[in-house]
């Protein structure tokens, strides 16, 4: 089998394809992250909505957590505490804001940290953009 490793045309093709793969992988990760953020927001919103309609307290969140963990044992992230975070996320962040590039690129953990540490929504957005600007400069 001939070796193409010294062929410039082959190296160019290889680099182009490798970059295409990396770009698609990065895009897929962002897409999955955004869908998870929507899921968490929707769960929080649904719980808040139903609690208001049925006049339920936090015991329903504990029950929901137990039932979800039992029904979906392989799924992680549905602890009582995390469901409480989802409720807070739905209150603190608008659904529309999730599609904004800075917020869509942050992980669930980063959103929780910002919500816990920064009460001002504008300042929170500023902090959300900060890691992206640093990453763009290669820092």
Secondary structure, DSSP 8 states (H G I E B T S, - for coil): ----TT-HHHHHHHHHHHHHHHHHHHHHHHHHHHHHHHHHHHHHHHHHHHHHHHT--THHHHHHHHHHHHHTTT----SHHHHHHHHHHHHHS-HHHHTSHHHHHS-HHHHHHHHHH---HHHHHHHHHHHHHHHHTT-
